């Protein structure tokens, strides 16, 4: 793609980066076929190619974001399916991030939208505030049908039964069982701490059983993903720096082999810290180091070369598992085989889902900000999963778990199943009568 930025414009690192990304696009349109919003809405401007044209025009002409541009960029899920498809290597992830930062700086949103985004940016990254908000939403749940679309989704989430806070989530060192073979830090997350405490507990049990010491570092918190995708660059960088400082301190102490992450959305962001802070002299190298250590839990287990004997005494009854590969896993981190291979090694019958490349509609808080589109993608994903006739569903991202699950679709994290197969407890969701025989 030909660009016409001025020399003065290119002195801005964000513009210079965007210009290089734009120049790689050859207008081929391969991305449109795998873009969830284009497949759903059929509008060229709701495809990566269409959005690239909008971004180019906005940045090249040094214009504030317009309502039209914001509408179509807000509809982007950042699922990154387009980056998997693109034959030219267009770095759409960083281009849309740059465009959202420009929108945040130049566009005055409607009051309701502005307040909702501000509330989400404050509440969700804080486990304490998020838990309180879920308790409040529980009381409003009976009235969900009477509420506007955006509020309806938030209130429905509050209808969930919240687990008690986990012992894993406080700063501590959890020793390996037997001889120590490695040492990792675990990102306990923010929303995940509130909604699904069993995930981190299963991770710690499995890792320590394999001889890995696990550190919950003091000062580590939200990865910054949620606010980063809202264009709130300063806040996302602040949250990233908090994690970098916490894990760098552990590196300087007894060292770390990896930073293990159990939410693939968080993993994509932590692996991008080196890029996010590349122009920060105080953090550039530290951020690059932390990014190089970041591993999804299944990625780390694959690197450990776990022996099949670990699962030799599995008593789960070989249930049929539909594996949903989160967009942030398959497109953001390009991790595809490890989760499937580990589940098969653990004795599960793994079923592939049709249109597995398409997003389920969760995408961080997209399902709260764009409930209509998210709802269509949700139903499409559920239908494809049901067609596999599974006993349960596995995935590696908390947002997907919440988005997909229904009374007939039991969704658990991949690591919960691996822990169960290795001698850990049966995930509580699977204690329903339909799975009692698989034991």
Secondary structure, DSSP 8 states (H G I E B T S, - for coil): ------TTGGGSHHHHHHHHHHHH-----GGGGG-HHHHHH--GGGSHHHHHHHHHHHHHTT----HHHHHHHHT-----HHHHH-TT---HHHHHHHHHHHHHHH----HHHHHHHHHHHHHTT-HHHHHHHHHHHHHHGGGGGGS-HHHHHHHHHHTS------GGGSSEEE--SSS--EEEEEE--SHHHHH-THHHHHHHHHHHHTTEEEEE-TT----SHHHHTTT-HHHHHHHHHHHHHHHHHHHHTT--SEEEES-HHHHHHHTTHHHHTTT-TTTHHHHHHHHHHEEEHHHHHHHHT--GGGGTT--S---EEEE---HIIIIIS---HHHHHHHHHTT-EEE--TTTTS--S-TTTHHHHSHHHHHHHHHHHHHHHHTT--SEEEES-HHHHHHH--SS--EEEHHHHHHHHTT----GGGGSGGGTT--
